[in-house]
Each structure stands twice: as C-alpha cells, then as structure tokens.
Amino acid sequence: MAAFKKIFGGASSSKSVSEEYVDLDLSDYEEVVENEPAEMYIRIAELNNLNDIPDLKKEIYNGNMLLVDISLIKQDKFNLDRAIKELKQVVEDTHGDIAGIGEDQVILTPMGVRINRSKIIGARK
C-alpha cells in the first residue's frame, strides 16, 4: 500500500488546487506586428441585433474569418434565426463555412477555409 501511495500519491497531498495552477500573463507571449499586412484576419464580433449583420457580412466578403458572440441576441429566437439565416447565406455566397462553437459562439470562414467539426481531445481525434 505504501508503494501505491508513493507512485500515485495519497489523499494527504499537501498542495492545494490553487498551488497547482499558475496564472500566465499572455501579453508576454503575444507579439503584435501592426505594420505587416495579412491576407486574412480573424475578427472577434458581437451580434447584438440585426443592425450588426451588414458589418459582419462585409468582413466575410473582405475575406476575413469571424468569431461571433451570439449570447446577447439568443434571447430573441426570431431575430437569432433570421441573423443565422443571413450569415449562412453570405458564407454560401462566398463558398465559406459556418459552425456553432458551444452555445454562445458562431464561427464564419471565407472562401478556401473549411471547419473540421470533429473535436481534438488530448491525443485523440
């Protein structure tokens, strides 16, 4: 039994859960290169109402990828359905792709980018 506890650890671990994790300041790892142009940008957006749709469409037509937060419009089922229908139409027009991520986000891609809907979990695919 002592060997089992030595290998796998016992219930009397002195480390707390908060000691096992380290907060990372991700700004140390981010390097912003503002002056270099890119062929495609990944834009983050919020869909608050139907008035936001033209701006989102413009981004897709410009060849950018969008990660859209739909949590604020989800409460209005009619407008949510209408917005998603319009976004599906724009990705069909541009030969892009659209998929939901969780319950509150949608990803839209321009031409040439497809969404693989299988999840990668650890080493499994």
Secondary structure, DSSP 4 states (H G I P E B T S, - for coil): -HHHHHHH--S--S--HHHH-----GGGT-----SS--S--EEEEE--SGGGHHHHHHHHHTT-EEEEE-TTTTT-HHHHHHHHHHHHHHHHHTT-EEEEETTTEEEEE-TT-----SPPBTTB-
